[in-house]
Amino acid sequence: MNGRFLIMASGSIWMLAAVVVLAVVILMIVVSCIKIVPQAKAVVLERLGGYRTTWSVGLHVKAPFIDRVAKRVNLKEQVIDFKPQPVITKDNVTMQIDTVVFFQITDPKLYAYGVENPLMAIENLTATTLRNIIGDLELDQTLTSRELINTKMRTQLDVATDPWGIKVNRVELKNIIPPREIQDSMEKQMKAERERREKILQAEGEKKSTILVAEGKKESAILDAEAEKQAAILRAEAKKEATIREAEGQAQAILKVQEANAEGIRLIKEAGADEAVLRLKSLEAFAKAADGQATKIIIPSEIQGIAGGIKSLVEVAKD
């Protein structure tokens, strides 16, 4: 009886353990069927080996056993830095060029099924496209036409990778490495160009210095001339002022003399002087005039008569 009870108890434990294991397995299966797709990601889902759908951001549930995640795709812009590729220019110069490609996956389905190894395909396509473009350019054009080469490569790569669900946003030539002998020649040319520019800058500096000195001398001469002009004007104005004042003084002196003469005549008239006295005063004035610097003296007729009378008196006295 006890043995049967033990057997039954042991069987119940095993059944309970089996149920627990089964529940855990079912829970694990359910959990594995629940998928969360994060931002900037995409999931390509297959059912029974064929494309089923593409999951975008959010919570998704797949059917167990028949559905599987075929590929997880990164939708962010990605950068690939390819190692230097040997290319030959139109004038048969071999150089090394490494490129950087910026691309973005736009169609996860095409990216998953379009090409076996997309990154290797992009690298090989970039090398082929670069050789084709550089082959049509000479060395000087290659060194000076980076922007043109970048644009051509981006356009051609974008068209070629479109069936793979890839969009090429930018292509940049990272380094262009010509042969050693050409690098030496370029360095010598650059050194000569720097020396030439230095001489030009030095000559321009000396020229500007000479111009500044000449302008300074010119400005100084102008200022000196202006100062001399102002001094001459001031001297002329001073001389003019002195002449005017001298003339005014002489005019005032003459006016005073005339006023004095007029006053004397008025006093004589008021004193009742006769004709003889007036003529005598005229003779005194005539004598003063004769003492001046004039070479010719005009004698009034009245004075001439008086002079004749005086001469007759002198002759009578002698007799």
Secondary structure, DSSP 8 states (H G I E B T S, - for coil): -HHHHHHHHHHHHHHHHHHHHHHHHHHHHHHHHEEEE-TTEEEEEEETTEEEEEE-SEEEE--TTTEEEEEEEE-S-EEEE---EEEE-TTS-EEEEEEEEEEEE--HHHHHHS-S-HHHHHHHHHHHHHHHHHTTS-HHHHHH-HHHHHHHHHHHHHHHHGGGTEEEEEEEEEEEE--HHHHHHHHHHHHHHHHHHHHHHHHHHHHHHHHHHHHHHHHHHHHHHHHHHHHHHHHHHHHHHHHHHHHHHHHHHHHHHHHHHHHHHHHHHHHT--HHHHHHHHHHHHHHHHTSS-S-----HHHHHHHHHHHHHHHHHH-
